[in-house]
């Protein structure tokens, strides 16, 4: 059973456009939702994260929108740049003995055309 | 500041053999987690060690094991390799176990294991 569902699987946008990636979760015990960015040959890197007590968090061109009642959250990349081309993973986690182990979505491959 | 270092970067093993992968976390990080990444299953959690103790474990068979040393360095071992074990194995470290702002996980670049 996939605990975190991510869509779309792939996304192509033009430079300057808005990229939107959506995720949904099942377990209401999740209370920490990070997004990771992965470039080829590298490990995932933490991009931005949100807790369910806020509905939106913005860091530069990256914004997380969170809908607790719908158990959904999304990543918006404004003014998308070719350098943003990467695979993006949403994740959800909860306290497990002091650790917040991320449960990852399947990933979205983003291509930004110049 | 040095990142998470994983060695080796690439490895080719024969079915039935065993393999040991190494991870050196960021200095001061006491939590080390291991993930398996494949195109079919994505990123799957193997286990987490904190202060030399396994604190969390994923749903992998007993052929997958790990340990952590007093300097927080960690190793994972896979015995009796199967073709399906071919994957990118990622190690991630954090100060306490992630979750708090600024205390998230930092991943290494991984070890690409190919089983033939």
Contacts between the chains, C-beta under 8 A, distances in Angstrom:
chain1	res1	chain2	res2	distance
A	32	B	98	7.9
A	32	B	99	4.9
A	34	B	104	6.2
A	36	B	107	7.9
A	41	B	109	6.6
A	42	B	109	5.3
A	43	B	4	7.4
A	43	B	90	5.1
A	43	B	92	7.3
A	43	B	107	3.1
A	43	B	108	5.3
A	43	B	109	5.2
A	43	B	110	5.5
A	44	B	43	7.3
A	44	B	90	7.5
A	44	B	107	5.1
A	45	B	106	7.7
A	45	B	107	6.8
A	46	B	104	4.4
A	46	B	105	6.7
A	46	B	106	7.4
A	49	B	101	7.2
A	49	B	104	6.5
A	89	B	42	7.9
A	89	B	43	6.6
A	93	B	98	7.0
A	93	B	99	6.4
A	95	B	99	6.9
A	96	B	55	7.6
A	96	B	56	5.2
A	97	B	55	5.3
A	97	B	56	6.5
A	98	B	50	7.1
A	98	B	55	6.9
A	98	B	96	6.7
A	98	B	97	5.1
A	99	B	31	6.3
A	99	B	33	7.8
A	99	B	48	5.6
A	99	B	50	6.9
A	99	B	55	5.8
A	99	B	56	5.6
A	99	B	96	7.9
A	99	B	97	3.3
A	99	B	98	6.5
A	99	B	99	7.4
A	100	B	97	6.1
A	100	B	98	4.3
A	100	B	99	2.9
A	100	B	100	7.9
A	101	B	33	6.6
A	101	B	45	5.6
A	101	B	48	6.1
A	101	B	56	5.5
A	101	B	97	7.8
A	101	B	98	7.4
A	102	B	43	7.9
A	102	B	45	7.7
A	102	B	98	7.2
A	102	B	105	6.9
A	103	B	45	7.3
A	104	B	42	5.9
A	104	B	43	4.1
A	105	B	42	7.4
A	106	B	42	4.6
A	107	B	42	6.1
A	107	B	43	7.8
